[in-house]
């Protein structure tokens, strides 16, 4: 049986109101613009950034919380009930988590940009409260899921990582004033690793086992490579935490090796799916997705370079930029180009009884503008970091913001067309 048929069987019965996932996707698109704008004004700080409050830290969290986490929450609320064949018990907590997260991210990032303790701390509390609602809803959905155990296991791993990185985030926020941490930089790096590789990495690794085969019209993947991928990723995360606790360079290198191994298995599965695809022209979205895989590997290799102790001033900020903008931002904007029209099509079909083509809900020109601007931004900012030229970072961030605005146009177009179809239907 094809993955599409297995995944979508009875999916209409488990669709949330369209406003729930779309509110997360639309606000993520807005935070995407704000991230590049903030980086534009903090361009001179990025080229040798090593931590601390300011515009770069605000831009990082506009990306990680505003874009990545909001997309992850919106997608999980809709996709996991379909995967696990269990609808959400209630929908009002999902709406509550949106407002808590949105308000919290705005306060937190403002506090980070201005080094203001009260908005930073109050924002952090709101964000963690919103994440707690998401954790409870998702855990309730996963606890009786048995139809796709490898996907559910990735989900459980992502939730555990989310709990730890959220707790570390609260500690780091309070440390800005109290300064009680002896190794603040080490805690900050551990916080980032758990957020990027633990929460986002495991969630992406699990959901892609069903999403990518569905989008390319391929056969479902066997379970064994998925379990192997998960095992290596968990070993990498635990190994890195142990390396931090015991200050072991050997464990750190082993965790990097395990992370590269997990990435290799993941990319191998994704390439295998594409080779057996019934669609030979996968479009612009898969140009972004495939590019993101290259940045994932490059980021991990650069992380090994940073850990080796070689004195390269550009390595730490470039490592973060490769992972956040090169891997995750590129991947998620690519995958959103598929998820948003696809979900809109399902909701539109459900309202009118007539199928709505995904292509009818997709505006191609804004996506082309976004892609050209996004790739230009990645190139210019990366070069600017390496050769320590802030004007290149500034130019790249400007182009990134233009591309992000174009992406907002695409996202709003999907939503408007969905609403028009529902009204007419």
C-alpha positions as CSV (number, residue, x, y, z in Angstrom):
1,X,0.0,0.0,0.0
2,X,1.3,3.5,-0.8
3,X,2.2,5.8,2.0
4,X,-0.4,8.3,0.8
5,X,-3.2,5.9,1.1
6,X,-2.1,4.6,4.5
7,X,-1.5,8.0,5.9
8,X,-4.6,9.7,4.6
9,X,-7.1,6.9,5.2
10,X,-9.9,8.5,7.3
11,X,-7.8,11.7,7.7
12,X,-10.9,13.9,7.1
13,X,-12.4,12.7,10.4
14,X,-9.3,13.9,12.3
15,X,-8.8,17.3,10.7
16,X,-8.7,20.2,13.1
17,X,-10.5,23.5,12.2
18,X,-8.2,25.0,9.6
19,X,-7.7,28.1,11.8
20,X,-5.7,26.1,14.3
21,X,-2.7,24.9,12.3
22,X,-2.8,27.9,10.0
23,X,-2.5,30.4,12.8
24,X,0.8,28.8,13.7
25,X,2.0,28.8,10.1
26,X,1.0,32.4,9.5
27,X,2.6,33.8,12.6
28,X,5.7,31.8,11.9
29,X,5.9,33.5,8.5
30,X,5.7,36.9,10.3
31,X,8.4,36.0,12.8
32,X,10.5,34.9,9.8
33,X,10.4,38.5,8.5
34,X,11.2,39.8,12.0
35,X,14.2,37.4,12.3
36,X,15.9,38.8,9.1
37,X,15.0,42.4,10.0
38,X,16.5,42.0,13.5
39,X,19.6,40.4,12.0
40,X,19.9,43.3,9.6
41,X,20.2,45.7,12.4
42,X,22.5,43.4,14.3
43,X,24.8,42.6,11.3
44,X,27.9,44.0,12.9
45,X,27.3,41.9,16.0
46,X,26.9,38.6,14.1
47,X,30.3,38.3,12.5
48,X,32.1,37.5,15.7
49,X,29.1,36.6,18.0
50,X,29.9,34.3,20.9
51,X,26.9,34.9,23.1
52,X,25.2,37.4,25.3
53,X,22.1,39.6,25.0
54,X,21.5,41.8,22.0
55,X,20.0,41.8,18.6
56,X,21.7,38.5,17.5
57,X,20.3,36.6,20.5
58,X,16.8,38.1,19.7
59,X,17.2,37.0,16.0
60,X,18.2,33.5,17.1
61,X,15.1,33.1,19.2
62,X,12.8,34.7,16.6
63,X,14.0,31.8,14.4
64,X,14.1,28.9,16.9
65,X,10.9,29.8,18.8
66,X,9.1,32.1,16.4
67,X,9.6,30.1,13.2
68,X,10.8,26.6,14.0
69,X,8.8,25.9,17.1
70,X,5.6,27.5,15.9
71,X,5.7,25.5,12.7
72,X,6.5,22.3,14.6
73,X,3.5,22.9,17.0
74,X,1.1,23.7,14.2
75,X,2.2,20.7,12.1
76,X,2.1,18.4,15.1
77,X,-1.3,19.4,16.2
78,X,-2.7,18.5,12.8
79,X,-0.4,15.7,11.5
80,X,0.1,13.6,14.7
81,X,-3.6,12.9,15.1
82,X,-3.7,11.7,11.5
83,X,-0.6,9.6,12.0
84,X,-1.7,8.1,15.3
85,X,-5.4,7.8,14.2
86,X,-6.4,9.6,17.4
87,X,-8.0,13.0,17.3
88,X,-7.0,15.7,19.8
89,X,-9.1,15.4,22.9
90,X,-9.8,19.1,23.0
91,X,-9.0,22.0,20.6
92,X,-9.2,25.0,23.0
93,X,-5.8,24.2,24.6
94,X,-4.2,24.3,21.1
95,X,-5.6,27.9,20.7
96,X,-4.4,28.8,24.2
97,X,-0.9,27.6,23.5
98,X,-0.8,29.8,20.4
99,X,-1.6,33.0,22.3
100,X,0.8,32.1,25.1
101,X,3.6,31.4,22.7
102,X,3.0,34.4,20.5
103,X,2.9,36.9,23.5
104,X,5.8,35.1,25.1
105,X,8.0,35.2,22.0
106,X,7.3,38.9,21.5
107,X,8.2,39.8,25.1
108,X,11.2,37.4,25.3
109,X,12.9,38.6,22.1
110,X,12.2,42.3,23.0
111,X,13.9,41.7,26.3
112,X,16.8,39.9,24.7
113,X,17.3,42.7,22.1
114,X,17.2,45.4,24.8
115,X,18.8,43.4,27.7
116,X,15.6,44.2,29.7
117,X,15.1,41.6,32.5
118,X,11.4,41.9,33.2
119,X,10.1,41.4,29.6
120,X,12.7,38.6,29.1
121,X,11.6,36.7,32.2
122,X,7.9,37.2,31.8
123,X,8.2,36.2,28.1
124,X,10.1,33.1,29.1
125,X,7.4,32.1,31.5
126,X,4.7,32.5,28.9
127,X,6.7,30.6,26.3
128,X,7.3,27.7,28.7
129,X,3.7,27.7,29.7
130,X,2.6,27.5,26.1
131,X,5.2,24.7,25.5
132,X,3.8,22.8,28.5
133,X,0.3,22.9,27.0
134,X,1.7,21.5,23.7
135,X,3.6,18.8,25.6
136,X,0.5,17.7,27.5
137,X,-1.7,17.6,24.3
138,X,1.0,15.8,22.3
139,X,1.8,13.2,25.0
140,X,-1.9,12.4,25.4
141,X,-2.1,11.8,21.7
142,X,1.1,9.7,21.6
143,X,0.4,7.5,24.6
144,X,-2.1,5.2,22.9
145,X,-0.6,5.4,19.4
146,X,0.4,2.1,18.0
147,X,-0.1,2.3,14.2
148,X,3.3,3.9,13.5
149,X,5.6,3.1,16.4
150,X,8.8,4.5,14.9
151,X,7.1,7.9,14.2
152,X,5.6,7.9,17.8
153,X,9.0,7.1,19.3
154,X,10.6,10.0,17.5
155,X,7.8,12.2,18.9
156,X,8.4,11.0,22.5
157,X,12.1,11.7,22.1
158,X,11.4,15.2,20.8
159,X,9.1,15.9,23.8
160,X,11.8,14.8,26.3
161,X,14.3,17.0,24.6
162,X,11.8,19.9,24.6
163,X,11.3,19.6,28.4
164,X,15.0,19.7,29.1
165,X,15.8,22.6,26.7
166,X,12.9,24.6,28.0
167,X,14.1,24.2,31.6
168,X,17.6,25.2,30.6
169,X,16.2,28.2,28.8
170,X,14.5,29.4,32.0
171,X,17.7,29.0,33.9
172,X,19.6,30.9,31.3
173,X,17.1,33.8,31.3
174,X,17.2,34.1,35.1
175,X,21.0,34.0,35.0
176,X,21.2,37.2,33.0
177,X,20.5,39.1,36.3
178,X,21.6,36.7,39.0
179,X,24.8,35.4,37.3
180,X,24.8,32.1,39.3
181,X,25.9,29.8,36.5
182,X,29.6,29.0,36.5
183,X,29.6,27.8,32.9
184,X,27.0,29.8,31.2
185,X,28.3,29.3,27.7
186,X,28.3,25.5,28.1
187,X,24.7,25.5,29.3
188,X,23.8,27.8,26.4
189,X,25.4,25.4,23.9
190,X,23.6,22.4,25.5
191,X,20.3,24.3,25.4
192,X,20.8,25.0,21.6
193,X,21.9,21.4,20.9
194,X,18.7,20.0,22.6
195,X,16.5,22.5,20.9
196,X,18.0,22.1,17.4
197,X,18.9,18.4,17.3
198,X,16.8,17.1,20.1
199,X,13.4,18.7,19.7
200,X,13.4,19.8,16.1
201,X,15.8,17.1,14.8
202,X,13.8,14.2,16.2
203,X,10.4,15.7,15.3
204,X,11.5,16.3,11.7
205,X,13.2,12.8,11.5
206,X,10.0,11.2,12.6
207,X,7.4,13.2,10.6
208,X,9.6,13.0,7.4
209,X,9.2,9.2,7.4
210,X,5.6,9.8,6.4
211,X,5.5,13.3,4.9
212,X,8.2,13.0,2.2
213,X,6.9,9.7,0.8
214,X,3.4,11.2,0.8
215,X,4.5,14.4,-1.1
216,X,6.5,12.5,-3.7
217,X,4.0,9.7,-4.1
218,X,6.3,6.9,-3.1
219,X,6.0,3.6,-1.2
220,X,6.2,3.7,2.5
221,X,9.6,3.3,4.1
222,X,10.6,0.1,6.1
223,X,10.7,0.6,9.9
224,X,14.2,-0.8,10.5
225,X,16.2,2.2,9.1
226,X,13.9,4.6,10.9
227,X,14.7,2.8,14.2
228,X,18.4,2.9,13.4
229,X,18.2,6.6,12.6
230,X,16.4,7.2,16.0
231,X,18.9,5.1,17.9
232,X,21.9,7.0,16.5
233,X,20.3,10.4,17.1
234,X,19.5,9.5,20.8
235,X,23.1,8.2,21.2
236,X,24.4,11.5,19.9
237,X,22.2,13.6,22.2
238,X,23.0,11.5,25.3
239,X,26.6,11.4,24.4
240,X,26.8,15.1,24.1
241,X,25.1,15.7,27.4
242,X,27.5,13.2,29.0
243,X,30.4,14.9,27.4
244,X,29.3,18.2,29.0
245,X,28.8,16.6,32.4
246,X,32.1,14.7,32.4
247,X,34.0,17.3,30.3
248,X,35.1,14.5,27.9
249,X,36.4,15.3,24.5
250,X,36.1,11.7,23.5
251,X,32.4,11.5,24.2
252,X,31.9,14.8,22.4
253,X,33.6,13.4,19.3
254,X,31.6,10.2,19.5
255,X,28.4,12.2,19.7
256,X,29.3,14.1,16.6
257,X,30.0,10.8,14.8
258,X,26.7,9.4,15.9
259,X,24.9,12.6,14.8
260,X,26.6,12.4,11.4
261,X,25.5,8.7,11.2
262,X,21.9,9.6,12.0
263,X,22.0,12.3,9.4
264,X,23.4,9.9,6.8
265,X,20.6,7.3,7.5
266,X,18.0,10.0,7.3
267,X,19.3,11.4,4.0
268,X,19.7,7.9,2.6
269,X,16.0,7.2,3.3
270,X,14.9,10.5,1.9
271,X,17.0,9.9,-1.3
272,X,15.6,6.4,-1.6
273,X,12.0,7.7,-1.4
274,X,12.8,10.3,-4.2
275,X,14.3,7.7,-6.5
276,X,11.1,5.6,-6.2
277,X,8.8,8.6,-6.6
278,X,5.9,8.6,-9.0
279,X,6.6,12.3,-9.4
280,X,9.8,13.0,-11.3
281,X,9.5,16.8,-11.1
282,X,9.3,17.7,-7.4
283,X,9.4,21.5,-7.8
284,X,11.1,24.3,-6.0
285,X,10.2,23.1,-2.5
286,X,12.4,20.1,-2.9
287,X,15.3,22.3,-4.1
288,X,15.1,23.9,-0.7
289,X,14.7,20.6,1.2
290,X,17.6,19.0,-0.5
291,X,19.8,22.0,0.1
292,X,18.9,21.9,3.8
293,X,20.3,18.4,4.0
294,X,23.7,19.6,2.7
295,X,23.7,22.4,5.4
296,X,22.8,19.8,8.1
297,X,26.0,17.8,7.2
298,X,28.1,20.9,6.8
299,X,26.9,22.2,10.2
300,X,27.7,19.0,12.0
301,X,31.2,18.9,10.4
302,X,31.7,22.5,11.4
303,X,30.6,21.6,14.9
304,X,33.4,19.1,15.0
305,X,35.8,21.8,13.9
306,X,34.6,24.1,16.8
307,X,35.0,21.2,19.3
308,X,38.6,20.5,18.1
309,X,39.8,23.7,19.6
310,X,41.2,25.2,16.4
311,X,41.2,28.9,16.8
312,X,38.9,30.2,14.0
313,X,36.9,33.2,15.0
314,X,34.3,32.7,12.4
315,X,33.6,29.0,13.2
316,X,31.1,29.4,16.2
317,X,28.8,32.0,14.5
318,X,29.0,30.1,11.2
319,X,28.2,26.8,12.9
320,X,25.0,28.4,14.4
321,X,24.1,30.1,11.1
322,X,24.5,26.9,9.1
323,X,22.2,24.9,11.4
324,X,19.6,27.6,12.0
325,X,19.3,29.4,8.7
326,X,21.0,26.8,6.4
327,X,19.4,23.6,7.6
328,X,16.2,24.3,9.6
329,X,14.9,27.5,8.1
330,X,15.6,26.2,4.5
331,X,13.9,22.9,5.3
332,X,10.9,24.3,7.0
333,X,10.2,26.9,4.3
334,X,10.5,24.2,1.8
335,X,8.1,21.8,3.6
336,X,5.6,24.6,4.4
337,X,5.3,25.1,0.6
338,X,3.8,21.6,0.5
339,X,2.0,21.4,3.9
340,X,0.0,24.6,3.6
341,X,-1.6,24.1,0.2
342,X,-2.1,20.4,1.0
343,X,-3.9,21.0,4.2
344,X,-5.9,23.8,2.6
345,X,-6.9,21.4,-0.2
346,X,-8.2,18.9,2.4
347,X,-10.2,21.5,4.2
348,X,-11.6,23.0,1.0
349,X,-12.6,19.5,-0.2
350,X,-14.2,18.8,3.1
351,X,-16.3,22.0,3.0
352,X,-17.5,21.8,-0.6
353,X,-17.4,18.1,-1.3
354,X,-15.4,18.8,-4.5
355,X,-11.7,18.3,-4.8
356,X,-9.5,21.4,-4.9
357,X,-6.2,21.1,-6.7
358,X,-3.1,22.0,-4.6
359,X,-1.8,23.9,-7.6
360,X,-4.9,26.2,-7.4
361,X,-3.9,27.2,-3.9
362,X,-0.2,27.9,-4.6
363,X,1.2,31.2,-5.8
364,X,4.4,30.4,-7.6
365,X,5.9,33.9,-8.1
366,X,6.3,34.7,-4.3
367,X,7.9,31.3,-3.8
368,X,10.5,32.0,-6.6
369,X,11.3,35.4,-5.1
370,X,11.7,33.8,-1.7
371,X,14.0,31.1,-3.0
372,X,16.3,33.5,-4.9
373,X,16.5,35.9,-1.9
374,X,16.9,33.1,0.6
375,X,19.8,31.4,-1.2
376,X,21.4,34.8,-1.8
377,X,21.1,35.6,1.9
378,X,22.6,32.3,2.9
379,X,25.6,32.9,0.7
380,X,26.2,36.6,1.6
381,X,25.8,36.1,5.3
382,X,28.1,33.0,5.4
383,X,30.8,34.8,3.4
384,X,30.4,37.9,5.6
385,X,30.9,35.8,8.7
386,X,34.0,34.1,7.3
387,X,35.8,37.3,6.1
388,X,34.4,39.5,8.9
389,X,32.6,42.0,6.7
390,X,29.4,43.2,8.3
391,X,28.1,44.9,5.1
392,X,27.8,41.5,3.5
393,X,25.8,40.2,6.5
394,X,23.6,43.4,6.3
395,X,23.0,42.9,2.6
396,X,22.2,39.2,3.0
397,X,19.8,39.9,5.9
398,X,18.1,42.6,3.7
399,X,17.6,40.0,0.9
400,X,16.5,37.4,3.5
401,X,13.8,39.9,4.7
402,X,12.6,40.5,1.1
403,X,12.3,36.8,0.6
404,X,10.5,36.3,3.9
405,X,8.0,39.0,2.9
406,X,7.4,37.1,-0.3
407,X,6.8,34.0,1.7
408,X,4.2,35.8,3.8
409,X,2.4,36.7,0.5
410,X,2.4,33.0,-0.4
411,X,1.1,32.0,3.0
412,X,-1.6,34.6,3.0
413,X,-2.7,33.7,-0.5
414,X,-3.2,30.1,0.6
415,X,-5.3,31.2,3.6
416,X,-7.4,33.7,1.6
417,X,-8.1,31.2,-1.1
418,X,-9.1,28.6,1.5
419,X,-11.5,31.0,3.1
420,X,-13.0,32.0,-0.2
421,X,-13.5,28.3,-1.1
422,X,-15.2,27.6,2.2
423,X,-17.5,30.5,1.8
424,X,-18.4,29.6,-1.8
425,X,-18.7,25.9,-0.8
